Amino acid sequence: MPSLSEPVEYYVGLMSGTSMDGVDAVLLAFGAGHPEVQGHAFAPFPEALRSELLALNTPGADELHRAALAANALVRVYAGVVASLLGPAGFTSNHITAIGVHGQTVRHRPQEFDGTGYTLQLNNPALLAELAGIDVAADFRSRDVAAGGQGAPLVPLFHREVFGRLGETLCVLNVGGISNLSVLGADGGVIGFDCGAGNALMDYWCQRHTGQPFDKGGQWGAGGTLVPALLEALLAEPYLQRAPPKSTGRDLFNPVWLRERLAGFAEARPQDVQATLLEFTAASCATDLKTYAGSSRTLIVCGGGALNTALMQRLQSALPRVAVTSSASHGLPPLQVEAAAFAWLARKTVHRETGSLKSVTGTLGARVLGAIYPR
């Protein structure tokens, strides 16, 4: 129930990430101390919507029309999960200051083509404001790109807020479809960037060969045998050697990219390919931590990858001097972190506070991110 004893602001954060499995919604209370989660809900995507969102990640026929209708369908899922979040918690739309939602990324090409590039998220925040009866803060990434930044990742500042410890360098690794690392310095400084593929390739391969949308607990991959030459081919991707700031997405790490690297490995068992994809994600993330946060002795993992037992084990094996733990051990369950971050960013937008960092995205300077759509 809403607090009656002290001034508190309530925000809802929505996250539908590159895994494209559905929408997480978090209700966050902002009072005198750290923001506190008041509730969490999840809504899976209908299969037809998920298929269309995946298809819109690559060029196709009649894209503008299809994208507009997909955005409308996506927002109806958003509105539904907001309703399912607020009701059981005893909240109404009048209690909520704003919903923070960045939409569904289908293209991410910052700094390319004309020097500015673009990032494109499917969304219809005006429709969400209409359906939910709540102000909506959206379009967070484009302002950062306009200011010369990558537009991603946007969560490292939030990671510092909830996980940072002065006097200790630690890291937060979000493993969604794409993996991103936040390095929280002992002095309060922050860097962050996309490491590379997270679950996207593993999910694709698992769906193709087992019919399951993802490899639960990493069990299928854990039962396979690593293919060293294939791992070497995967790790040769030039993006992995680029220095931050940098960001990526399904524009790069997609089925076409994987098929090109599987050429010459036609005899590899599908389960062995899955084991190698698992190691690819773990190895690329571990290498980045060693390179950019060699003194860190703590790695907090969030996102769906934190529920992949085999991946957590491979990360721990690759980082023997680092305590690899789930964000659940630090007060915030792994599937709530990114949604909570966008509730936090929505509050930044409402209060006209900066949500960007030059040390993370490479933006020319601190910027207020997002646009507000009144209810």
VENFENGI-V331520 format. One record per residue. N is the residue number from 0. RES is the residue in one letter. SS is DSSP state (A for helix, B for strand, O for the rest). PSI is psi in whole degrees, 0 to 359 (none if undefined). D_FIRST is the distance of its C-alpha to the first C-alpha in Angstrom with 1 decimal. Layout:
n=N res=RES ss=SS psi=PSI d_first=D_FIRST
n=N res=RES ss=SS psi=PSI d_first=D_FIRST
This chain:
n=0 res=M ss=O psi=151 d_first=0.0
n=1 res=P ss=O psi=146 d_first=3.8
n=2 res=S ss=O psi=138 d_first=6.5
n=3 res=L ss=O psi=350 d_first=9.0
n=4 res=S ss=O psi=342 d_first=11.7
n=5 res=E ss=O psi=154 d_first=13.0
n=6 res=P ss=O psi=120 d_first=13.7
n=7 res=V ss=O psi=139 d_first=11.8
n=8 res=E ss=B psi=140 d_first=12.7
n=9 res=Y ss=B psi=132 d_first=11.0
n=10 res=Y ss=B psi=150 d_first=13.7
n=11 res=V ss=B psi=133 d_first=14.4
n=12 res=G ss=B psi=137 d_first=17.6
n=13 res=L ss=B psi=140 d_first=20.0
n=14 res=M ss=B psi=119 d_first=23.0
n=15 res=S ss=O psi=101 d_first=25.9
n=16 res=G ss=O psi=196 d_first=28.6
n=17 res=T ss=O psi=348 d_first=32.3
n=18 res=S ss=O psi=334 d_first=31.8
n=19 res=M ss=O psi=38 d_first=30.9
n=20 res=D ss=O psi=339 d_first=29.2
n=21 res=G ss=B psi=200 d_first=26.1
n=22 res=V ss=B psi=127 d_first=22.9
n=23 res=D ss=B psi=138 d_first=20.1
n=24 res=A ss=B psi=135 d_first=16.9
n=25 res=V ss=B psi=136 d_first=14.5
n=26 res=L ss=B psi=120 d_first=11.3
n=27 res=L ss=B psi=134 d_first=12.1
n=28 res=A ss=B psi=132 d_first=10.8
n=29 res=F ss=B psi=111 d_first=13.9
n=30 res=G ss=O psi=226 d_first=14.3
n=31 res=A ss=O psi=330 d_first=17.4
n=32 res=G ss=O psi=212 d_first=18.1
n=33 res=H ss=O psi=150 d_first=18.1
n=34 res=P ss=O psi=144 d_first=15.5
n=35 res=E ss=B psi=135 d_first=12.9
n=36 res=V ss=B psi=129 d_first=11.9
n=37 res=Q ss=B psi=346 d_first=8.4
n=38 res=G ss=B psi=160 d_first=10.1
n=39 res=H ss=B psi=141 d_first=13.8
n=40 res=A ss=B psi=156 d_first=15.8
n=41 res=F ss=B psi=140 d_first=19.6
n=42 res=A ss=B psi=120 d_first=22.0
n=43 res=P ss=B psi=153 d_first=25.7
n=44 res=F ss=O psi=137 d_first=28.3
n=45 res=P ss=O psi=145 d_first=30.6
n=46 res=E ss=A psi=323 d_first=33.9
n=47 res=A ss=A psi=321 d_first=35.7
n=48 res=L ss=A psi=315 d_first=33.3
n=49 res=R ss=A psi=317 d_first=33.5
n=50 res=S ss=A psi=320 d_first=37.2
n=51 res=E ss=A psi=320 d_first=37.4
n=52 res=L ss=A psi=318 d_first=35.3
n=53 res=L ss=A psi=317 d_first=37.6
n=54 res=A ss=A psi=325 d_first=40.6
n=55 res=L ss=O psi=356 d_first=39.7
n=56 res=N ss=O psi=346 d_first=39.8
n=57 res=T ss=O psi=154 d_first=43.6
n=58 res=P ss=O psi=142 d_first=45.9
n=59 res=G ss=O psi=180 d_first=46.5
n=60 res=A ss=O psi=144 d_first=47.6
n=61 res=D ss=O psi=42 d_first=45.9
n=62 res=E ss=A psi=318 d_first=43.1
n=63 res=L ss=A psi=314 d_first=41.9
n=64 res=H ss=A psi=312 d_first=41.4
n=65 res=R ss=A psi=319 d_first=39.8
n=66 res=A ss=A psi=320 d_first=37.5
n=67 res=A ss=A psi=317 d_first=36.3
n=68 res=L ss=A psi=324 d_first=35.5
n=69 res=A ss=A psi=322 d_first=33.9
n=70 res=A ss=A psi=318 d_first=31.6
n=71 res=N ss=A psi=315 d_first=30.6
n=72 res=A ss=A psi=321 d_first=30.0
n=73 res=L ss=A psi=316 d_first=28.0
n=74 res=V ss=A psi=328 d_first=25.7
n=75 res=R ss=A psi=326 d_first=25.1
n=76 res=V ss=A psi=317 d_first=23.9
n=77 res=Y ss=A psi=310 d_first=21.7
n=78 res=A ss=A psi=322 d_first=20.2
n=79 res=G ss=A psi=319 d_first=19.8
n=80 res=V ss=A psi=330 d_first=17.9
n=81 res=V ss=A psi=316 d_first=15.5
n=82 res=A ss=A psi=319 d_first=14.8
n=83 res=S ss=A psi=339 d_first=14.6
n=84 res=L ss=A psi=314 d_first=12.1
n=85 res=L ss=A psi=316 d_first=9.6
n=86 res=G ss=A psi=303 d_first=9.9
n=87 res=P ss=A psi=335 d_first=9.2
n=88 res=A ss=A psi=358 d_first=5.9
n=89 res=G ss=O psi=23 d_first=5.0
n=90 res=F ss=O psi=153 d_first=6.4
n=91 res=T ss=O psi=174 d_first=9.9
n=92 res=S ss=A psi=332 d_first=12.8
n=93 res=N ss=A psi=342 d_first=12.8
n=94 res=H ss=A psi=344 d_first=9.9
n=95 res=I ss=B psi=127 d_first=12.1
n=96 res=T ss=B psi=315 d_first=15.2
n=97 res=A ss=B psi=158 d_first=17.2
n=98 res=I ss=B psi=133 d_first=17.8
n=99 res=G ss=B psi=122 d_first=20.4
n=100 res=V ss=B psi=126 d_first=22.9
n=101 res=H ss=O psi=353 d_first=26.5
n=102 res=G ss=O psi=190 d_first=27.8
n=103 res=Q ss=B psi=112 d_first=30.3
n=104 res=T ss=B psi=127 d_first=33.2
n=105 res=V ss=B psi=344 d_first=36.5
n=106 res=R ss=B psi=140 d_first=38.9
n=107 res=H ss=B psi=99 d_first=38.9
n=108 res=R ss=B psi=58 d_first=42.1
n=109 res=P ss=B psi=144 d_first=41.6
n=110 res=Q ss=O psi=8 d_first=44.8
n=111 res=E ss=O psi=168 d_first=47.0
n=112 res=F ss=O psi=289 d_first=49.6
n=113 res=D ss=O psi=11 d_first=49.7
n=114 res=G ss=O psi=331 d_first=48.3
n=115 res=T ss=O psi=315 d_first=44.8
n=116 res=G ss=B psi=203 d_first=44.0
n=117 res=Y ss=B psi=163 d_first=40.7
n=118 res=T ss=B psi=136 d_first=37.5
n=119 res=L ss=B psi=120 d_first=36.3
n=120 res=Q ss=B psi=131 d_first=32.9
n=121 res=L ss=B psi=131 d_first=32.4
n=122 res=N ss=O psi=157 d_first=29.6
n=123 res=N ss=O psi=76 d_first=29.1
n=124 res=P ss=A psi=332 d_first=26.3
n=125 res=A ss=A psi=319 d_first=27.4
n=126 res=L ss=A psi=322 d_first=26.8
n=127 res=L ss=A psi=318 d_first=23.4
n=128 res=A ss=A psi=322 d_first=22.4
n=129 res=E ss=A psi=315 d_first=24.0
n=130 res=L ss=A psi=321 d_first=22.3
n=131 res=A ss=A psi=338 d_first=18.7
n=132 res=G ss=O psi=33 d_first=18.9
n=133 res=I ss=O psi=144 d_first=17.8
n=134 res=D ss=O psi=145 d_first=20.1
n=135 res=V ss=B psi=129 d_first=21.6
n=136 res=A ss=B psi=126 d_first=23.2
n=137 res=A ss=B psi=181 d_first=26.0
n=138 res=D ss=O psi=49 d_first=29.6
n=139 res=F ss=O psi=327 d_first=29.1
n=140 res=R ss=A psi=329 d_first=32.2
n=141 res=S ss=A psi=328 d_first=34.9
n=142 res=R ss=A psi=321 d_first=34.9
n=143 res=D ss=A psi=318 d_first=35.6
n=144 res=V ss=A psi=320 d_first=38.4
n=145 res=A ss=A psi=331 d_first=39.8
n=146 res=A ss=O psi=21 d_first=40.0
n=147 res=G ss=O psi=8 d_first=42.1
n=148 res=G ss=O psi=178 d_first=39.3
n=149 res=Q ss=O psi=339 d_first=38.5
n=150 res=G ss=O psi=0 d_first=35.1
n=151 res=A ss=O psi=153 d_first=33.9
n=152 res=P ss=O psi=154 d_first=32.3
n=153 res=L ss=O psi=1 d_first=29.6
n=154 res=V ss=O psi=345 d_first=27.3
n=155 res=P ss=A psi=323 d_first=29.5
n=156 res=L ss=A psi=319 d_first=28.1
n=157 res=F ss=A psi=319 d_first=24.6
n=158 res=H ss=A psi=318 d_first=26.2
n=159 res=R ss=A psi=320 d_first=27.6
n=160 res=E ss=A psi=315 d_first=24.3
n=161 res=V ss=A psi=338 d_first=22.6
n=162 res=F ss=A psi=342 d_first=25.8
n=163 res=G ss=O psi=148 d_first=28.6
n=164 res=R ss=B psi=115 d_first=30.5
n=165 res=L ss=O psi=136 d_first=33.1
n=166 res=G ss=O psi=356 d_first=36.4
n=167 res=E ss=B psi=130 d_first=35.8
n=168 res=T ss=O psi=127 d_first=36.4
n=169 res=L ss=B psi=167 d_first=34.2
n=170 res=C ss=B psi=149 d_first=33.6
n=171 res=V ss=B psi=126 d_first=30.8
n=172 res=L ss=B psi=116 d_first=32.0
n=173 res=N ss=B psi=122 d_first=30.0
n=174 res=V ss=B psi=94 d_first=31.8
n=175 res=G ss=O psi=221 d_first=30.9
n=176 res=G ss=O psi=321 d_first=33.8
n=177 res=I ss=B psi=149 d_first=35.1
n=178 res=S ss=B psi=141 d_first=34.7
n=179 res=N ss=B psi=144 d_first=34.0
n=180 res=L ss=B psi=133 d_first=34.5
n=181 res=S ss=B psi=127 d_first=33.0
n=182 res=V ss=B psi=112 d_first=35.2
n=183 res=L ss=B psi=105 d_first=33.4
n=184 res=G ss=O psi=155 d_first=36.2
n=185 res=A ss=O psi=335 d_first=36.6
n=186 res=D ss=O psi=6 d_first=37.2
n=187 res=G ss=O psi=353 d_first=34.0
n=188 res=G ss=O psi=156 d_first=35.9
n=189 res=V ss=B psi=135 d_first=34.6
n=190 res=I ss=B psi=157 d_first=36.5
n=191 res=G ss=B psi=151 d_first=35.3
n=192 res=F ss=B psi=165 d_first=36.9
n=193 res=D ss=B psi=126 d_first=37.1
n=194 res=C ss=B psi=322 d_first=39.2
n=195 res=G ss=B psi=212 d_first=40.1
n=196 res=A ss=B psi=139 d_first=39.3
n=197 res=G ss=O psi=260 d_first=36.3
n=198 res=N ss=O psi=348 d_first=35.6
n=199 res=A ss=A psi=312 d_first=37.2
n=200 res=L ss=A psi=321 d_first=40.7
n=201 res=M ss=A psi=317 d_first=39.8
n=202 res=D ss=A psi=316 d_first=37.6
n=203 res=Y ss=A psi=313 d_first=40.4
n=204 res=W ss=A psi=321 d_first=43.0
n=205 res=C ss=A psi=315 d_first=41.0
n=206 res=Q ss=A psi=318 d_first=40.3
n=207 res=R ss=A psi=322 d_first=44.0
n=208 res=H ss=A psi=345 d_first=45.5
n=209 res=T ss=A psi=346 d_first=43.1
n=210 res=G ss=O psi=356 d_first=41.2
n=211 res=Q ss=O psi=144 d_first=37.9
n=212 res=P ss=O psi=338 d_first=35.5
n=213 res=F ss=O psi=164 d_first=35.3
n=214 res=D ss=O psi=95 d_first=36.9
n=215 res=K ss=A psi=121 d_first=34.3
n=216 res=G ss=A psi=3 d_first=34.5
n=217 res=G ss=A psi=19 d_first=37.6
n=218 res=Q ss=A psi=319 d_first=39.6
n=219 res=W ss=A psi=312 d_first=42.1
n=220 res=G ss=A psi=322 d_first=42.8
n=221 res=A ss=A psi=336 d_first=43.2
n=222 res=G ss=O psi=357 d_first=45.9
n=223 res=G ss=O psi=178 d_first=48.0
n=224 res=T ss=O psi=131 d_first=50.5
n=225 res=L ss=O psi=138 d_first=50.3
n=226 res=V ss=O psi=96 d_first=52.8
n=227 res=P ss=A psi=318 d_first=53.9
n=228 res=A ss=A psi=324 d_first=55.7
n=229 res=L ss=A psi=317 d_first=52.8
n=230 res=L ss=A psi=319 d_first=50.4
n=231 res=E ss=A psi=319 d_first=53.0
n=232 res=A ss=A psi=321 d_first=53.1
n=233 res=L ss=A psi=317 d_first=49.3
n=234 res=L ss=A psi=350 d_first=49.1
n=235 res=A ss=O psi=356 d_first=51.9
n=236 res=E ss=O psi=124 d_first=49.5
n=237 res=P ss=A psi=329 d_first=50.2
n=238 res=Y ss=A psi=323 d_first=46.6
n=239 res=L ss=A psi=335 d_first=46.0
n=240 res=Q ss=A psi=351 d_first=48.7
n=241 res=R ss=O psi=145 d_first=47.4
n=242 res=A ss=O psi=147 d_first=46.1
n=243 res=P ss=O psi=160 d_first=42.7
n=244 res=P ss=O psi=142 d_first=41.2
n=245 res=K ss=O psi=154 d_first=41.0
n=246 res=S ss=O psi=158 d_first=38.8
n=247 res=T ss=O psi=185 d_first=39.5
n=248 res=G ss=O psi=203 d_first=38.2
n=249 res=R ss=O psi=348 d_first=39.5
n=250 res=D ss=O psi=328 d_first=42.2
n=251 res=L ss=O psi=300 d_first=43.9
n=252 res=F ss=O psi=87 d_first=42.5
n=253 res=N ss=O psi=176 d_first=43.0
n=254 res=P ss=A psi=326 d_first=45.2
n=255 res=V ss=A psi=315 d_first=48.2
n=256 res=W ss=A psi=316 d_first=48.0
n=257 res=L ss=A psi=317 d_first=47.8
n=258 res=R ss=A psi=321 d_first=50.7
n=259 res=E ss=A psi=322 d_first=52.9
n=260 res=R ss=A psi=344 d_first=52.4
n=261 res=L ss=A psi=351 d_first=52.9
n=262 res=A ss=O psi=128 d_first=56.4
n=263 res=G ss=O psi=356 d_first=58.8
n=264 res=F ss=O psi=34 d_first=56.4
n=265 res=A ss=O psi=334 d_first=57.0
n=266 res=E ss=O psi=352 d_first=57.9
n=267 res=A ss=O psi=135 d_first=54.7
n=268 res=R ss=O psi=141 d_first=52.6
n=269 res=P ss=A psi=321 d_first=49.2
n=270 res=Q ss=A psi=327 d_first=47.5
n=271 res=D ss=A psi=325 d_first=49.5
n=272 res=V ss=A psi=318 d_first=48.3
n=273 res=Q ss=A psi=318 d_first=44.7
n=274 res=A ss=A psi=323 d_first=45.4
n=275 res=T ss=A psi=322 d_first=46.9
n=276 res=L ss=A psi=322 d_first=44.0
n=277 res=L ss=A psi=314 d_first=41.7
n=278 res=E ss=A psi=326 d_first=44.1
n=279 res=F ss=A psi=312 d_first=44.3
n=280 res=T ss=A psi=313 d_first=40.6
n=281 res=A ss=A psi=316 d_first=40.6
n=282 res=A ss=A psi=318 d_first=43.9
n=283 res=S ss=A psi=320 d_first=43.0
n=284 res=C ss=A psi=317 d_first=39.7
n=285 res=A ss=A psi=321 d_first=41.5
n=286 res=T ss=A psi=319 d_first=44.3
n=287 res=D ss=A psi=321 d_first=42.1
n=288 res=L ss=A psi=315 d_first=40.4
n=289 res=K ss=A psi=323 d_first=43.9
n=290 res=T ss=A psi=317 d_first=45.2
n=291 res=Y ss=A psi=354 d_first=42.5
n=292 res=A ss=O psi=52 d_first=40.8
n=293 res=G ss=O psi=337 d_first=43.6
n=294 res=S ss=O psi=353 d_first=42.4
n=295 res=S ss=O psi=138 d_first=38.9
n=296 res=R ss=O psi=10 d_first=38.3
n=297 res=T ss=B psi=130 d_first=34.8
n=298 res=L ss=B psi=115 d_first=33.7
n=299 res=I ss=B psi=122 d_first=30.0
n=300 res=V ss=B psi=133 d_first=29.8
n=301 res=C ss=B psi=181 d_first=27.0
n=302 res=G ss=O psi=177 d_first=27.0
n=303 res=G ss=A psi=332 d_first=28.5
n=304 res=G ss=A psi=336 d_first=31.5
n=305 res=A ss=A psi=342 d_first=29.7
n=306 res=L ss=A psi=358 d_first=29.6
n=307 res=N ss=O psi=97 d_first=33.3
n=308 res=T ss=A psi=318 d_first=34.8
n=309 res=A ss=A psi=320 d_first=38.3
n=310 res=L ss=A psi=317 d_first=37.4
n=311 res=M ss=A psi=321 d_first=35.7
n=312 res=Q ss=A psi=321 d_first=38.8
n=313 res=R ss=A psi=323 d_first=41.1
n=314 res=L ss=A psi=316 d_first=39.2
n=315 res=Q ss=A psi=321 d_first=39.6
n=316 res=S ss=A psi=322 d_first=43.3
n=317 res=A ss=A psi=342 d_first=43.9
n=318 res=L ss=O psi=67 d_first=42.3
n=319 res=P ss=O psi=338 d_first=43.5
n=320 res=R ss=O psi=6 d_first=42.9
n=321 res=V ss=O psi=137 d_first=39.2
n=322 res=A ss=B psi=110 d_first=36.2
n=323 res=V ss=B psi=114 d_first=34.6
n=324 res=T ss=B psi=157 d_first=31.0
n=325 res=S ss=B psi=150 d_first=28.0
n=326 res=S ss=A psi=340 d_first=25.1
n=327 res=A ss=A psi=330 d_first=23.1
n=328 res=S ss=A psi=353 d_first=25.1
n=329 res=H ss=A psi=22 d_first=23.9
n=330 res=G ss=O psi=358 d_first=20.2
n=331 res=L ss=O psi=111 d_first=19.6
n=332 res=P ss=O psi=147 d_first=20.7
n=333 res=P ss=O psi=331 d_first=23.6
n=334 res=L ss=O psi=2 d_first=22.2
n=335 res=Q ss=O psi=347 d_first=19.2
n=336 res=V ss=A psi=309 d_first=21.4
n=337 res=E ss=A psi=322 d_first=22.9
n=338 res=A ss=A psi=318 d_first=20.0
n=339 res=A ss=A psi=323 d_first=18.1
n=340 res=A ss=A psi=323 d_first=21.4
n=341 res=F ss=A psi=337 d_first=21.4
n=342 res=A ss=A psi=318 d_first=17.9
n=343 res=W ss=A psi=318 d_first=19.6
n=344 res=L ss=A psi=325 d_first=22.7
n=345 res=A ss=A psi=319 d_first=21.0
n=346 res=R ss=A psi=320 d_first=19.9
n=347 res=K ss=A psi=319 d_first=23.5
n=348 res=T ss=A psi=312 d_first=24.8
n=349 res=V ss=A psi=320 d_first=22.8
n=350 res=H ss=O psi=6 d_first=24.0
n=351 res=R ss=O psi=45 d_first=27.4
n=352 res=E ss=O psi=150 d_first=27.5
n=353 res=T ss=O psi=142 d_first=29.7
n=354 res=G ss=O psi=9 d_first=28.4
n=355 res=S ss=O psi=161 d_first=31.9
n=356 res=L ss=O psi=130 d_first=34.4
n=357 res=K ss=A psi=324 d_first=38.2
n=358 res=S ss=A psi=348 d_first=38.4
n=359 res=V ss=A psi=300 d_first=36.3
n=360 res=T ss=A psi=346 d_first=37.2
n=361 res=G ss=O psi=10 d_first=40.4
n=362 res=T ss=O psi=155 d_first=39.3
n=363 res=L ss=O psi=337 d_first=41.6
n=364 res=G ss=O psi=174 d_first=38.9
n=365 res=A ss=O psi=135 d_first=35.2
n=366 res=R ss=O psi=148 d_first=33.8
n=367 res=V ss=O psi=125 d_first=30.6
n=368 res=L ss=O psi=147 d_first=29.7
n=369 res=G ss=O psi=164 d_first=28.3
n=370 res=A ss=B psi=149 d_first=28.4
n=371 res=I ss=B psi=131 d_first=25.8
n=372 res=Y ss=B psi=107 d_first=25.7
n=373 res=P ss=O psi=149 d_first=24.1
n=374 res=R ss=O psi=none d_first=22.3
